[in-house]
């Protein structure tokens, strides 16, 4: 369970760091854009696992909702409830499995694990 929570925080940190870098390069301050981040994830997923248009739309909707929820949790200034985040991640995975085929989900999971290793071996050391 602890490993899954760490994985969730690393994924969130990667998303936020990517959004910050992209926005900073354009000369703006950091602005959380749940729709933009969801689209970036869906674009990556479309390229990685070959989503069709219907799947793409559903993935954007799924991640937009997740990013808006994460924005609320992190903007409060409080540390998010670990158990609640674990449950949310499990629900997110179930919903994603319902959108993707088994092969697509396995390819996406593999891609995510490779990204985690690339960015510090699943911990915060890569940041």
Rosetta blueprint (number, residue, H / E / L):
1 X L
2 X H
3 X H
4 X H
5 X H
6 X H
7 X H
8 X H
9 X H
10 X H
11 X H
12 X H
13 X H
14 X H
15 X H
16 X H
17 X H
18 X H
19 X H
20 X H
21 X H
22 X H
23 X H
24 X H
25 X H
26 X L
27 X L
28 X L
29 X L
30 X L
31 X L
32 X L
33 X L
34 X H
35 X H
36 X H
37 X H
38 X H
39 X H
40 X H
41 X H
42 X H
43 X H
44 X H
45 X H
46 X H
47 X H
48 X H
49 X H
50 X L
51 X L
52 X L
53 X H
54 X H
55 X H
56 X H
57 X H
58 X H
59 X H
60 X H
61 X H
62 X H
63 X H
64 X H
65 X H
66 X H
67 X H
68 X H
69 X H
70 X H
71 X H
72 X H
73 X H
74 X H
75 X H
76 X L
77 X L
78 X L
79 X L
80 X L
81 X L
82 X H
83 X H
84 X H
85 X H
86 X H
87 X H
88 X H
89 X H
90 X H
91 X H
92 X H
93 X H
94 X H
95 X H
96 X H
97 X H
98 X H
99 X H
100 X L
101 X L
102 X H
103 X H
104 X H
105 X H
106 X H
107 X H
108 X H
109 X H
110 X H
111 X H
112 X H
113 X H
114 X H
115 X H
116 X H
117 X H
118 X H
119 X L
120 X L
121 X L
122 X L
123 X L
124 X L
125 X L
126 X L
127 X L
